[in-house]
Amino acid sequence: MASIIGFYGYSGSGKTTLINHLIMHFRERGLSIGVIKISDKVGSVEEEGKDTALFRQSGAMITGFSSKSETNIIVNHPKETLQIIDDIKTISAVDLIFIEGARLESIAKIRLGKKPLRANTVMTYCGDIEEVIQGIEKILQKNGDRHGNKN
């Protein structure tokens, strides 16, 4: 069962930098990581004019792109966070899911900066990455994940 940890803060507060550091740290420990970025802006990760973008513009509800190095699947409508989490769990077995821009009350969250507190905020990041790592380790242990040493 994947542990889910959200991150929130104003734009430029360091969310992406922190999450990237945490991905590298926990990958070195042998954990597999999934990441969700939630944005309040309209946009797409697809480049305009690419085949998959054209397929979506023509009305395809879902498109997939597979190459020798990766596979991308794009759904042509927004999904709720819990649906995305379920999709990730279905596609790949991950130990941790990080959510940048997390809002759901049920998700443990780490705040960056002085953004107003959200429900289930477990800590505020003040530049001490080790403190965040230790906090995530406690969540892993509490959840009994395979690398949390509770089993």
The 8 nearest C-alpha neighbors of each residue, nearest first, counted from 0:
[[1, 144, 2, 94, 93, 142, 92, 143],
 [2, 0, 94, 95, 93, 3, 96, 144],
 [3, 1, 95, 96, 94, 139, 0, 4],
 [4, 2, 96, 95, 97, 1, 106, 5],
 [5, 3, 97, 107, 108, 98, 96, 106],
 [6, 4, 108, 98, 101, 97, 99, 107],
 [7, 5, 109, 99, 108, 100, 101, 110],
 [8, 6, 100, 110, 101, 111, 99, 109],
 [9, 7, 111, 114, 110, 112, 12, 10],
 [8, 10, 12, 11, 114, 7, 112, 111],
 [11, 9, 12, 8, 13, 14, 7, 15],
 [10, 12, 13, 9, 14, 8, 15, 16],
 [13, 11, 9, 10, 14, 8, 111, 112],
 [14, 12, 16, 11, 15, 17, 111, 10],
 [15, 13, 17, 16, 12, 18, 6, 99],
 [14, 16, 18, 17, 13, 19, 99, 20],
 [17, 15, 19, 13, 14, 18, 20, 21],
 [18, 16, 20, 14, 19, 15, 13, 21],
 [17, 19, 21, 15, 20, 16, 22, 14],
 [20, 18, 22, 16, 21, 17, 15, 23],
 [19, 21, 17, 23, 18, 22, 24, 16],
 [20, 22, 24, 18, 23, 19, 25, 17],
 [23, 21, 19, 25, 20, 24, 26, 18],
 [22, 24, 26, 20, 21, 25, 27, 19],
 [25, 23, 21, 27, 22, 26, 20, 28],
 [24, 26, 28, 27, 22, 30, 23, 21],
 [27, 25, 29, 30, 23, 28, 24, 22],
 [26, 28, 25, 24, 29, 23, 30, 22],
 [29, 27, 25, 26, 30, 24, 146, 23],
 [30, 28, 26, 27, 25, 31, 146, 24],
 [31, 29, 26, 25, 28, 94, 32, 146],
 [32, 30, 93, 94, 26, 95, 29, 33],
 [31, 33, 95, 93, 96, 94, 30, 34],
 [32, 34, 96, 95, 93, 97, 35, 31],
 [35, 33, 97, 96, 98, 32, 36, 99],
 [34, 36, 98, 99, 97, 37, 33, 96],
 [37, 35, 99, 98, 100, 38, 34, 101],
 [38, 36, 100, 99, 35, 39, 101, 98],
 [39, 37, 40, 36, 100, 41, 99, 42],
 [38, 40, 41, 37, 100, 42, 36, 101],
 [39, 41, 38, 42, 37, 43, 36, 100],
 [42, 40, 39, 43, 38, 77, 44, 37],
 [43, 41, 40, 44, 38, 45, 39, 46],
 [42, 44, 45, 41, 46, 47, 73, 52],
 [43, 45, 46, 42, 73, 47, 52, 71],
 [46, 44, 43, 52, 47, 49, 51, 73],
 [45, 47, 49, 48, 44, 52, 43, 51],
 [46, 48, 49, 52, 45, 53, 50, 43],
 [47, 49, 52, 53, 46, 50, 51, 45],
 [50, 48, 52, 51, 47, 46, 53, 45],
 [49, 51, 53, 52, 54, 48, 55, 47],
 [50, 52, 54, 53, 49, 62, 55, 64],
 [53, 51, 55, 49, 54, 50, 48, 56],
 [52, 54, 56, 50, 51, 55, 57, 48],
 [55, 53, 51, 57, 52, 56, 59, 50],
 [56, 54, 59, 58, 52, 57, 53, 51],
 [57, 55, 53, 58, 54, 52, 59, 51],
 [56, 58, 54, 55, 59, 53, 52, 60],
 [57, 59, 55, 56, 60, 54, 75, 53],
 [58, 60, 55, 61, 54, 57, 62, 75],
 [61, 59, 75, 74, 58, 55, 62, 76],
 [62, 60, 74, 59, 73, 75, 63, 72],
 [63, 61, 73, 72, 51, 74, 59, 64],
 [64, 62, 72, 71, 73, 65, 61, 70],
 [63, 65, 71, 70, 72, 66, 62, 51],
 [64, 66, 70, 69, 71, 63, 67, 68],
 [65, 67, 68, 69, 70, 64, 71, 63],
 [66, 68, 69, 65, 70, 64, 71, 63],
 [67, 69, 66, 70, 65, 71, 64, 63],
 [70, 68, 66, 65, 67, 71, 64, 72],
 [69, 71, 65, 64, 66, 72, 63, 68],
 [72, 70, 64, 63, 65, 73, 69, 62],
 [71, 73, 63, 62, 64, 74, 70, 61],
 [74, 72, 62, 61, 63, 75, 71, 60],
 [73, 75, 61, 76, 60, 62, 72, 77],
 [74, 76, 60, 61, 73, 55, 77, 59],
 [77, 75, 74, 78, 60, 61, 73, 79],
 [76, 78, 79, 75, 74, 80, 83, 82],
 [79, 77, 82, 80, 83, 76, 81, 74],
 [78, 80, 82, 81, 83, 77, 84, 37],
 [79, 81, 83, 82, 84, 78, 103, 37],
 [80, 82, 84, 83, 79, 85, 78, 86],
 [83, 81, 85, 79, 80, 84, 86, 78],
 [82, 84, 86, 80, 85, 81, 87, 78],
 [83, 85, 81, 87, 86, 82, 80, 88],
 [86, 84, 82, 88, 83, 87, 89, 81],
 [87, 85, 83, 89, 84, 88, 82, 90],
 [88, 86, 84, 90, 89, 85, 91, 83],
 [87, 89, 85, 91, 86, 90, 92, 84],
 [90, 88, 86, 87, 91, 85, 92, 84],
 [91, 89, 87, 88, 86, 92, 85, 93],
 [92, 90, 88, 89, 87, 93, 33, 86],
 [91, 93, 88, 94, 90, 89, 31, 87],
 [94, 92, 31, 32, 95, 1, 91, 33],
 [93, 95, 1, 31, 30, 32, 2, 0],
 [96, 94, 2, 32, 1, 93, 3, 33],
 [95, 97, 33, 3, 34, 32, 2, 4],
 [96, 98, 34, 4, 5, 3, 35, 33],
 [99, 97, 5, 35, 101, 34, 36, 6],
 [98, 100, 36, 6, 101, 5, 37, 35],
 [99, 101, 7, 37, 6, 98, 36, 102],
 [102, 100, 5, 98, 99, 6, 7, 103],
 [101, 103, 104, 100, 117, 106, 5, 7],
 [104, 102, 105, 106, 101, 80, 118, 119],
 [103, 105, 118, 106, 119, 102, 117, 107],
 [104, 106, 103, 107, 119, 118, 102, 108],
 [107, 105, 104, 103, 108, 4, 5, 119],
 [108, 106, 119, 4, 120, 5, 121, 105],
 [109, 107, 5, 120, 6, 4, 121, 119],
 [108, 110, 6, 122, 123, 120, 121, 5],
 [111, 109, 123, 7, 8, 6, 124, 122],
 [112, 110, 8, 124, 123, 7, 12, 109],
 [113, 111, 114, 8, 12, 110, 9, 124],
 [112, 114, 115, 111, 8, 110, 9, 116],
 [113, 115, 8, 112, 9, 116, 111, 110],
 [116, 114, 113, 117, 8, 110, 112, 7],
 [117, 115, 114, 118, 120, 110, 113, 119],
 [118, 116, 120, 119, 115, 102, 104, 108],
 [117, 119, 104, 120, 116, 105, 103, 108],
 [120, 118, 107, 104, 121, 108, 117, 106],
 [119, 121, 108, 118, 109, 122, 107, 117],
 [120, 122, 108, 109, 119, 107, 123, 110],
 [123, 121, 109, 120, 110, 124, 108, 131],
 [122, 124, 110, 109, 111, 125, 121, 112],
 [125, 123, 111, 126, 110, 122, 109, 127],
 [124, 126, 127, 123, 111, 112, 128, 110],
 [125, 127, 124, 128, 130, 111, 129, 131],
 [128, 126, 130, 129, 125, 124, 131, 132],
 [129, 127, 131, 130, 126, 132, 17, 124],
 [130, 128, 132, 131, 127, 133, 134, 126],
 [129, 131, 133, 128, 127, 132, 134, 124],
 [132, 130, 134, 128, 129, 133, 135, 127],
 [133, 131, 129, 135, 134, 130, 136, 128],
 [134, 132, 136, 130, 131, 135, 129, 137],
 [135, 133, 131, 137, 136, 132, 130, 138],
 [134, 136, 138, 132, 137, 133, 131, 139],
 [135, 137, 133, 139, 134, 138, 132, 140],
 [138, 136, 140, 134, 135, 139, 141, 133],
 [137, 139, 135, 141, 136, 140, 142, 134],
 [140, 138, 147, 136, 142, 137, 144, 141],
 [139, 141, 147, 143, 137, 142, 138, 149],
 [142, 140, 138, 143, 139, 137, 149, 147],
 [143, 141, 139, 140, 144, 138, 2, 147],
 [142, 144, 149, 140, 141, 147, 150, 139],
 [145, 143, 147, 139, 146, 142, 140, 0],
 [144, 146, 147, 143, 148, 150, 94, 149],
 [147, 145, 144, 148, 139, 30, 140, 143],
 [146, 148, 140, 139, 144, 149, 145, 143],
 [147, 149, 146, 150, 140, 145, 143, 144],
 [150, 148, 143, 140, 147, 144, 141, 145],
 [149, 143, 148, 145, 144, 147, 140, 146]]
